[in-house]
Amino acid sequence: MIVPDILCNAGGVIVSYFEWVQDNIGYFWNEDEVNSRLEQKIVEAFHAVRKVSEEKGISLRLAAYTLSLNRVISSLEIRGIYA
């Protein structure tokens, strides 16, 4: 199994987001909490990508791109381009 690059390299981006959230609320998690939250997000993302891959009969990489583009499209439809 080849895990898509945008999925396997997402950990740093996710943890950067966690740091931003913590800075905004002024409450900081310990390392175990950060790792637990990161694992939850990565596992959820992997299962979502695998589901799209199986449903459409496409590679995990193409499924990751498909899922991400569909999420951007949905967001734009809900919020509008300039929201």
C-alpha positions as a Markdown table, in Angstrom:
| # | Residue | x | y | z |
|---|---|---|---|---|
| 1 | Met | 0.0 | 0.0 | 0.0 |
| 2 | Ile | 1.3 | 3.4 | -0.9 |
| 3 | Val | 0.0 | 6.2 | 1.3 |
| 4 | Pro | -0.5 | 9.5 | -0.6 |
| 5 | Asp | 2.1 | 12.1 | 0.1 |
| 6 | Ile | -0.4 | 14.8 | 1.1 |
| 7 | Leu | -1.8 | 12.4 | 3.7 |
| 8 | Cys | 1.5 | 11.0 | 5.2 |
| 9 | Asn | 3.1 | 14.4 | 5.4 |
| 10 | Ala | 0.0 | 16.2 | 7.0 |
| 11 | Gly | 1.2 | 15.7 | 10.6 |
| 12 | Gly | 3.2 | 18.9 | 10.7 |
| 13 | Val | 0.4 | 21.0 | 9.3 |
| 14 | Ile | -2.1 | 19.5 | 11.7 |
| 15 | Val | 0.2 | 20.1 | 14.7 |
| 16 | Ser | 0.8 | 23.7 | 13.5 |
| 17 | Tyr | -3.0 | 24.2 | 13.5 |
| 18 | Phe | -3.1 | 22.7 | 17.0 |
| 19 | Glu | -0.5 | 25.3 | 18.1 |
| 20 | Trp | -2.5 | 28.1 | 16.6 |
| 21 | Val | -5.7 | 26.9 | 18.4 |
| 22 | Gln | -3.8 | 26.7 | 21.7 |
| 23 | Asp | -2.3 | 30.1 | 21.3 |
| 24 | Asn | -5.8 | 31.6 | 20.6 |
| 25 | Ile | -7.4 | 30.0 | 23.6 |
| 26 | Gly | -4.5 | 30.4 | 25.9 |
| 27 | Tyr | -4.6 | 26.8 | 27.0 |
| 28 | Phe | -1.8 | 24.4 | 26.2 |
| 29 | Trp | -1.9 | 20.6 | 25.8 |
| 30 | Asn | 0.8 | 18.2 | 26.9 |
| 31 | Glu | 2.6 | 16.1 | 24.4 |
| 32 | Asp | 0.4 | 13.0 | 24.9 |
| 33 | Glu | -2.7 | 15.1 | 24.2 |
| 34 | Val | -1.2 | 16.5 | 21.0 |
| 35 | Asn | -0.2 | 13.1 | 19.8 |
| 36 | Ser | -3.6 | 11.6 | 20.6 |
| 37 | Arg | -5.4 | 14.4 | 18.7 |
| 38 | Leu | -3.0 | 14.1 | 15.8 |
| 39 | Glu | -3.5 | 10.3 | 15.6 |
| 40 | Gln | -7.3 | 10.8 | 15.6 |
| 41 | Lys | -7.1 | 13.3 | 12.8 |
| 42 | Ile | -4.7 | 11.2 | 10.7 |
| 43 | Val | -6.7 | 8.0 | 11.2 |
| 44 | Glu | -10.0 | 9.7 | 10.3 |
| 45 | Ala | -8.4 | 11.2 | 7.1 |
| 46 | Phe | -6.9 | 7.8 | 6.1 |
| 47 | His | -10.3 | 6.1 | 6.5 |
| 48 | Ala | -12.0 | 8.8 | 4.5 |
| 49 | Val | -9.4 | 8.5 | 1.7 |
| 50 | Arg | -9.6 | 4.7 | 1.7 |
| 51 | Lys | -13.4 | 4.8 | 1.5 |
| 52 | Val | -13.3 | 7.1 | -1.6 |
| 53 | Ser | -10.6 | 4.9 | -3.1 |
| 54 | Glu | -12.7 | 1.8 | -2.7 |
| 55 | Glu | -16.0 | 3.4 | -3.8 |
| 56 | Lys | -14.6 | 4.8 | -7.0 |
| 57 | Gly | -12.0 | 2.1 | -7.7 |
| 58 | Ile | -9.2 | 4.7 | -7.8 |
| 59 | Ser | -5.7 | 4.9 | -6.2 |
| 60 | Leu | -5.3 | 6.3 | -2.7 |
| 61 | Arg | -3.5 | 9.3 | -4.1 |
| 62 | Leu | -6.3 | 10.1 | -6.6 |
| 63 | Ala | -8.8 | 9.5 | -3.8 |
| 64 | Ala | -7.0 | 12.0 | -1.5 |
| 65 | Tyr | -7.1 | 14.7 | -4.2 |
| 66 | Thr | -10.7 | 13.9 | -5.0 |
| 67 | Leu | -11.8 | 14.1 | -1.4 |
| 68 | Ser | -9.9 | 17.4 | -0.8 |
| 69 | Leu | -11.2 | 19.1 | -3.9 |
| 70 | Asn | -14.8 | 18.0 | -3.1 |
| 71 | Arg | -14.3 | 19.5 | 0.4 |
| 72 | Val | -13.1 | 22.8 | -1.1 |
| 73 | Ile | -16.0 | 22.8 | -3.5 |
| 74 | Ser | -18.5 | 22.2 | -0.7 |
| 75 | Ser | -17.0 | 24.9 | 1.4 |
| 76 | Leu | -17.2 | 27.4 | -1.4 |
| 77 | Glu | -20.8 | 26.5 | -2.1 |
| 78 | Ile | -21.8 | 26.9 | 1.5 |
| 79 | Arg | -19.7 | 30.1 | 2.3 |
| 80 | Gly | -19.4 | 31.6 | -1.1 |
| 81 | Ile | -16.1 | 32.6 | -2.7 |
| 82 | Tyr | -15.7 | 35.9 | -0.8 |
| 83 | Ala | -17.0 | 35.0 | 2.7 |
